[in-house]
């Protein structure tokens, strides 16, 4: 396997550590770059190449966000939009890179449907529910994106 890179943007890095560990065990040569806030991750993606992007929709915006939120409802009104907003920003700078949403539960899908007029569901490839998917299963899901 050639070296692949995952950019992992998640302010709950401790809680998702086992998912990253399983990915590293299952894929030799894999590099996972982690970022804790939407702004930090966005800036990193502007300057580095990555094969897959994993985003927790419930992100902290951070201080590094360069622009106001492009969505009709701002983060000040609904902080849950931060990760979904980041998906749209990333899609503008990286049209082909797979984006995986890794969140806490099924409420993400309902939330995504609720904002689907602002964020097309074609912006991301898959939503993975951490409560429903064990780390081994997540590594298997990611195999199709890592080649």
C-alpha positions in Angstrom: 0.0 0.0 0.0 1.3 3.4 -0.9 1.4 6.1 1.8 -2.1 7.6 2.3 -3.0 10.6 4.4 -6.2 11.2 6.4 -6.9 14.7 7.7 -9.0 14.2 10.9 -10.8 17.3 12.2 -12.4 16.6 15.5 -12.4 18.4 18.9 -13.2 15.0 20.6 -9.9 13.4 19.7 -9.6 11.4 22.8 -13.0 9.8 22.3 -12.2 8.8 18.7 -8.7 7.6 19.4 -9.6 3.9 19.1 -11.0 4.6 15.6 -7.7 6.1 14.5 -5.7 3.4 16.1 -7.6 0.7 14.2 -7.1 2.5 10.9 -3.4 2.7 11.6 -3.3 -1.0 12.4 -5.2 -2.0 9.3 -3.3 0.2 6.9 0.5 0.2 6.8 1.9 3.5 5.6 -1.2 5.5 6.7 -0.6 9.0 8.2 -3.4 10.7 10.2 -3.1 14.4 10.7 -5.4 15.7 13.5 -6.8 19.1 14.0 -9.0 20.2 16.9 -11.0 23.1 15.4 -12.8 23.9 12.1 -10.5 26.8 11.5 -7.3 24.9 12.2 -8.4 22.1 9.9 -9.5 24.4 7.1 -6.2 26.3 7.1 -4.3 23.0 7.0 -6.3 21.7 4.1 -5.5 24.8 2.1 -1.8 24.0 2.1 -1.6 20.2 2.3 -2.7 17.3 0.1 -4.8 14.6 1.7 -6.5 11.4 0.5 -9.5 11.4 2.9 -11.0 13.9 5.2 -12.9 12.9 8.4 -14.9 15.6 10.1 -16.9 15.5 13.3 -20.0 17.7 12.6 -20.0 19.0 16.1 -16.8 21.0 15.9 -15.7 24.0 17.7 -15.1 26.9 15.3 -11.8 28.0 16.7 -10.3 31.4 16.3 -8.8 30.7 12.9 -12.0 30.8 10.8 -11.1 33.3 8.0 -14.7 34.2 6.9 -18.1 34.5 8.4 -20.2 31.4 8.0 -21.6 31.0 4.5 -24.8 29.3 5.7 -28.0 31.3 6.2 -28.0 30.4 9.9 -24.8 31.5 11.6 -22.8 29.7 14.2 -23.8 32.2 16.8 -27.4 30.9 16.3 -26.6 27.2 16.0 -23.1 25.9 16.8 -24.1 22.5 15.5 -23.6 23.9 12.0 -19.8 24.3 12.3 -18.9 20.9 11.0 -21.5 21.0 8.2 -20.2 24.5 7.2 -16.7 23.2 7.1 -17.8 20.4 4.7 -19.0 23.1 2.3 -15.8 25.2 2.7 -13.6 22.1 2.1 -15.6 21.0 -0.9 -14.8 24.4 -2.5 -11.0 23.9 -2.2 -11.0 20.1 -2.7 -13.7 18.9 -5.1 -12.7 15.2 -5.3 -11.4 14.3 -1.8 -13.8 12.0 0.0 -15.3 13.5 3.1 -16.6 11.3 5.9 -18.7 12.6 8.7 -18.0 10.7 11.9 -20.4 11.8 14.6 -22.1 10.8 17.8 -25.3 9.3 16.6 -28.2 9.1 14.2 -29.3 12.6 15.0 -26.6 13.8 12.6 -28.6 12.4 9.7 -31.7 14.1 10.8 -29.8 17.3 11.3 -28.2 17.0 7.9 -31.6 16.6 6.3 -32.7 19.7 8.1 -29.9 21.8 6.6 -29.8 20.0 3.3 -31.1 23.1 1.5 -27.9 24.9 2.6 -25.6 21.9 2.4 -26.1 19.5 -0.4 -25.8 15.9 0.7 -23.5 15.3 -2.3 -20.8 17.3 -0.5 -19.9 14.4 1.7 -19.6 10.7 0.9 -20.8 9.0 4.0 -22.0 9.6 7.5 -20.7 7.1 10.1 -22.4 6.9 13.5 -19.7 6.3 16.1 -22.3 4.8 18.5 -23.3 2.2 15.9 -20.0 1.4 14.4 -17.1 -0.3 16.2 -13.6 0.8 15.4 -12.9 -2.4 13.4 -16.0 -1.8 11.4 -14.9 1.8 10.8 -11.6 0.6 9.5 -13.4 -1.7 7.1 -15.7 1.2 5.9 -12.6 3.4 5.3 -10.9 0.7 3.2 -12.9 1.7 0.1 -11.7 5.3 0.4 -8.1 4.4 1.1 -7.8 2.0 -1.8 
